[in-house]
Amino acid sequence: MRIVLITDEVSPDVSEAVRFARAHGVQEIAIRAVSNQAILALDEDEVDDLMAAVAELGAPVASLLSPLFKAYLPGRSGPQLVDPNIPQFSVDAAVHLADRERLPPLAERLGTACVRVFSFLREPGAEGGLPDDARDLLAALEESRPGLYALENEDSCTVGSVEELESCVRETGLRAILDPANDWYLRREPVAPRIRSTLVERLADVHVKDMAGEAVVPLGEGEVDWPAILERLGEFGYSGTFTLEPHLERDRDGVARSIEALRRLAR
């Protein structure tokens, strides 16, 4: 099993996070934020510092977890997101559309072929489903760099469930990042039975966290049906990465327990 750790889940300092990962037998990392700033908020000097640190550490970067399109669609608006686990970034689509061209060279410099994106934030009171303009923008993104981008299901976005993720990647051509806990938070029902081979064929990554009611808890201590999910993915031949995103506000003991639980559940 290829286990990946998102560095800022442990520390705002990439070097410190890599040392923690290696101490727990994890060799690959994902980059989402540095020094409490989202990757797209870094200026060029800060990007250069990041690249130098990653090169010196020799840590393989499995994915670049951008905030791209975790924003309201052009001409629409809503409340700013507040999440203690994730650095804030603009929810203005104009900022995202202007910054998207920065991602391919960032990915190339980091040596990763997977860049995470989202499906735009749901406006308060909006109907479910992927809006046509979101679908068009996502399809255009895929056409701009085929195979680079992968869309994650996110409970605050227009694609939140397993079914919506499968439909979106089929319609846009994007690859998928499955986050079962985000689906569970919306549906409060087992995730595994709804994972189909047609989705697994498009998977670039699986994000791993656990929940109990409204709370995020260390993996294996919550209600998400992880044993069945791992079995289902194995049945469909998934052999890609499992990226730990514990959302435990940098509780290192909880992150360490989650790493060990993932290894135990995968046996």
C-alpha positions as CSV (number, residue, x, y, z in Angstrom):
1,M,0.0,0.0,0.0
2,R,1.3,3.4,-1.0
3,I,0.6,5.7,2.0
4,V,1.0,9.5,1.5
5,L,0.9,12.2,4.1
6,I,-0.2,15.8,3.5
7,T,2.5,17.8,5.1
8,D,0.5,20.6,6.7
9,E,-1.7,18.0,8.5
10,V,1.4,17.7,10.8
11,S,3.3,21.0,10.5
12,P,3.4,24.2,8.5
13,D,7.1,23.4,7.9
14,V,7.6,20.8,5.2
15,S,11.0,19.6,6.5
16,E,9.5,18.9,10.0
17,A,6.5,17.1,8.4
18,V,8.8,14.9,6.3
19,R,10.8,13.9,9.3
20,F,7.5,12.9,11.1
21,A,6.4,10.9,8.1
22,R,9.6,9.0,7.8
23,A,9.6,8.3,11.5
24,H,6.3,6.5,10.9
25,G,7.4,4.7,7.8
26,V,5.7,7.0,5.2
27,Q,8.0,8.0,2.3
28,E,5.7,10.0,0.0
29,I,4.1,13.4,0.7
30,A,1.4,15.6,-0.7
31,I,1.8,19.4,-0.7
32,R,-1.3,21.5,0.1
33,A,0.0,24.4,2.1
34,V,3.3,25.8,3.4
35,S,3.8,28.1,6.3
36,N,0.0,28.2,6.7
37,Q,-0.5,29.4,3.2
38,A,-2.3,27.6,0.4
39,I,0.0,26.6,-2.4
40,L,-1.5,29.2,-4.8
41,A,-1.0,31.9,-2.2
42,L,2.8,31.5,-2.3
43,D,4.8,34.1,-4.1
44,E,7.6,33.1,-6.4
45,D,10.3,33.4,-3.8
46,E,8.3,31.2,-1.4
47,V,7.8,28.7,-4.2
48,D,11.6,28.6,-4.8
49,D,12.1,28.0,-1.1
50,L,9.6,25.2,-1.2
51,M,11.3,23.6,-4.2
52,A,14.7,23.8,-2.5
53,A,13.4,22.2,0.6
54,V,11.7,19.3,-1.2
55,A,14.8,18.7,-3.4
56,E,17.0,18.7,-0.3
57,L,14.7,16.2,1.5
58,G,14.4,13.9,-1.5
59,A,10.8,13.2,-0.6
60,P,8.7,12.1,-3.5
61,V,5.6,14.3,-4.0
62,A,2.6,12.2,-4.9
63,S,0.2,15.1,-5.5
64,L,-0.2,18.8,-5.4
65,L,-3.4,19.6,-3.5
66,S,-4.4,22.9,-4.9
67,P,-7.5,24.9,-3.8
68,L,-8.4,25.5,-7.5
69,F,-12.2,26.0,-8.0
70,K,-13.0,25.8,-4.3
71,A,-14.7,29.0,-5.2
72,Y,-18.1,30.3,-6.2
73,L,-18.8,30.2,-9.9
74,P,-18.2,33.4,-11.9
75,G,-20.8,36.0,-11.1
76,R,-21.9,34.2,-7.9
77,S,-21.1,34.6,-4.3
78,G,-21.5,33.2,-0.8
79,P,-19.8,33.0,2.6
80,Q,-16.1,32.6,3.1
81,L,-15.0,29.1,4.1
82,V,-13.6,28.6,7.6
83,D,-11.8,25.4,8.4
84,P,-9.1,25.1,11.1
85,N,-7.4,22.4,9.1
86,I,-7.0,24.2,5.8
87,P,-5.5,27.7,5.2
88,Q,-8.0,30.1,3.7
89,F,-7.8,31.1,0.1
90,S,-10.0,33.4,-2.0
91,V,-13.5,32.1,-3.0
92,D,-13.6,34.6,-5.9
93,A,-13.6,32.7,-9.2
94,A,-11.7,35.5,-10.9
95,V,-8.7,34.8,-8.6
96,H,-8.8,31.1,-9.4
97,L,-9.1,31.6,-13.1
98,A,-6.2,33.9,-13.1
99,D,-4.0,31.6,-11.0
100,R,-4.8,28.3,-12.7
101,E,-1.9,28.6,-15.2
102,R,0.5,28.5,-12.3
103,L,-0.3,24.9,-11.5
104,P,1.2,22.9,-14.4
105,P,4.7,24.4,-13.9
106,L,4.4,24.0,-10.1
107,A,3.5,20.3,-10.6
108,E,6.4,19.8,-13.0
109,R,8.9,21.3,-10.6
110,L,7.6,19.1,-7.7
111,G,7.7,16.1,-9.9
112,T,4.1,15.1,-9.6
113,A,1.6,14.2,-12.3
114,C,-1.5,14.8,-10.0
115,V,-3.1,18.2,-9.2
116,R,-6.2,18.2,-7.1
117,V,-9.1,20.5,-8.0
118,F,-12.7,21.0,-6.9
119,S,-16.1,21.5,-8.5
120,F,-17.0,25.0,-7.3
121,L,-18.7,25.8,-4.0
122,R,-22.5,25.3,-3.7
123,E,-24.3,28.6,-3.2
124,P,-26.6,28.8,-0.2
125,G,-30.0,27.4,-1.2
126,A,-28.8,26.2,-4.6
127,E,-30.2,23.0,-6.1
128,G,-28.0,19.9,-6.2
129,G,-26.1,18.8,-9.3
130,L,-23.2,20.0,-11.3
131,P,-24.1,23.3,-13.0
132,D,-23.5,23.5,-16.7
133,D,-21.0,26.4,-16.4
134,A,-19.0,24.4,-13.8
135,R,-19.0,21.4,-16.1
136,D,-17.7,23.5,-19.0
137,L,-14.9,25.0,-16.9
138,L,-13.8,21.6,-15.6
139,A,-13.9,20.1,-19.1
140,A,-11.8,23.0,-20.4
141,L,-9.3,22.5,-17.6
142,E,-8.9,18.8,-18.5
143,E,-8.5,19.7,-22.2
144,S,-5.7,22.2,-21.3
145,R,-3.5,19.5,-19.7
146,P,-5.0,16.0,-20.2
147,G,-4.5,13.7,-17.3
148,L,-2.9,16.2,-14.9
149,Y,-6.0,17.3,-12.9
150,A,-8.0,15.1,-10.6
151,L,-11.3,16.3,-9.0
152,E,-12.0,15.5,-5.3
153,N,-15.6,15.1,-4.0
154,E,-16.1,17.8,-1.3
155,D,-19.2,18.2,0.9
156,S,-19.2,22.0,0.4
157,C,-18.9,21.8,-3.4
158,T,-21.3,20.8,-6.2
159,V,-19.7,17.4,-6.4
160,G,-19.9,15.9,-2.9
161,S,-21.0,12.3,-3.2
162,V,-19.5,9.2,-4.7
163,E,-22.2,9.2,-7.4
164,E,-21.7,12.9,-8.2
165,L,-17.9,12.2,-8.5
166,E,-18.4,9.4,-10.9
167,S,-20.8,11.4,-13.0
168,C,-18.5,14.5,-13.1
169,V,-15.4,12.7,-14.2
170,R,-17.3,10.8,-16.8
171,E,-18.7,14.1,-18.2
172,T,-15.5,16.2,-18.0
173,G,-12.7,13.6,-18.6
174,L,-11.0,14.5,-15.3
175,R,-9.5,11.9,-13.1
176,A,-11.0,11.4,-9.6
177,I,-9.8,11.7,-6.0
178,L,-12.2,9.8,-3.8
179,D,-12.8,11.1,-0.3
180,P,-15.2,8.6,1.3
181,A,-15.5,10.6,4.6
182,N,-16.8,13.7,2.6
183,D,-19.5,11.4,1.1
184,W,-20.3,9.9,4.5
185,Y,-20.7,13.4,6.0
186,L,-23.3,14.2,3.4
187,R,-25.1,10.9,3.3
188,R,-24.6,9.2,6.7
189,E,-24.7,5.8,5.1
190,P,-22.1,3.2,4.0
191,V,-19.9,4.3,1.2
192,A,-18.5,1.0,-0.1
193,P,-21.6,-0.4,-1.8
194,R,-21.8,2.7,-4.0
195,I,-18.2,2.6,-5.3
196,R,-18.3,1.2,-8.8
197,S,-15.6,-0.1,-11.0
198,T,-16.3,2.7,-13.5
199,L,-15.2,5.2,-10.8
200,V,-12.2,3.2,-9.6
201,E,-10.9,3.1,-13.2
202,R,-10.7,6.9,-13.0
203,L,-9.1,7.1,-9.6
204,A,-5.9,9.0,-9.1
205,D,-5.9,9.0,-5.3
206,V,-8.0,8.2,-2.2
207,H,-8.1,10.6,0.7
208,V,-8.3,9.0,4.2
209,K,-10.0,10.4,7.3
210,D,-12.7,9.2,9.6
211,M,-15.7,10.8,11.3
212,A,-18.0,10.1,14.2
213,G,-21.1,12.2,13.9
214,E,-20.0,15.8,13.3
215,A,-16.5,15.2,14.7
216,V,-13.3,14.1,12.8
217,V,-11.5,11.3,14.7
218,P,-8.4,9.2,14.1
219,L,-8.9,6.5,11.4
220,G,-10.7,3.4,12.7
221,E,-12.3,5.2,15.6
222,G,-15.3,6.6,13.6
223,E,-18.3,5.5,11.6
224,V,-17.0,5.6,8.0
225,D,-17.0,2.0,6.6
226,W,-13.2,1.9,5.9
227,P,-12.7,-1.9,6.1
228,A,-15.4,-2.4,3.4
229,I,-14.2,0.5,1.4
230,L,-10.6,-0.9,1.3
231,E,-12.0,-4.3,0.4
232,R,-14.1,-2.8,-2.4
233,L,-11.2,-0.9,-3.9
234,G,-9.1,-4.0,-3.8
235,E,-11.8,-6.0,-5.6
236,F,-11.8,-3.5,-8.4
237,G,-8.0,-3.6,-8.7
238,Y,-7.1,-0.2,-7.2
239,S,-3.3,0.0,-6.6
240,G,-2.8,3.8,-6.3
241,T,-2.1,6.1,-3.4
242,F,-3.9,6.5,-0.1
243,T,-3.4,10.0,1.2
244,L,-3.8,10.7,4.9
245,E,-5.9,13.8,5.5
246,P,-6.8,13.2,9.2
247,H,-8.1,16.8,9.8
248,L,-7.0,16.5,13.5
249,E,-5.7,20.0,13.8
250,R,-2.1,18.7,13.8
251,D,-2.6,16.3,16.7
252,R,0.5,14.2,15.9
253,D,-0.6,11.3,18.1
254,G,-3.9,11.1,16.2
255,V,-2.1,11.2,12.9
256,A,0.3,8.5,14.0
257,R,-2.6,6.3,15.1
258,S,-4.3,6.9,11.8
259,I,-1.2,5.7,9.9
260,E,-1.0,2.6,11.9
261,A,-4.8,2.0,11.6
262,L,-4.6,2.3,7.8
263,R,-1.8,-0.3,7.7
264,R,-3.8,-2.6,10.0
265,L,-7.1,-2.2,8.0
266,A,-5.3,-2.9,4.7
267,R,-4.0,-6.3,5.8
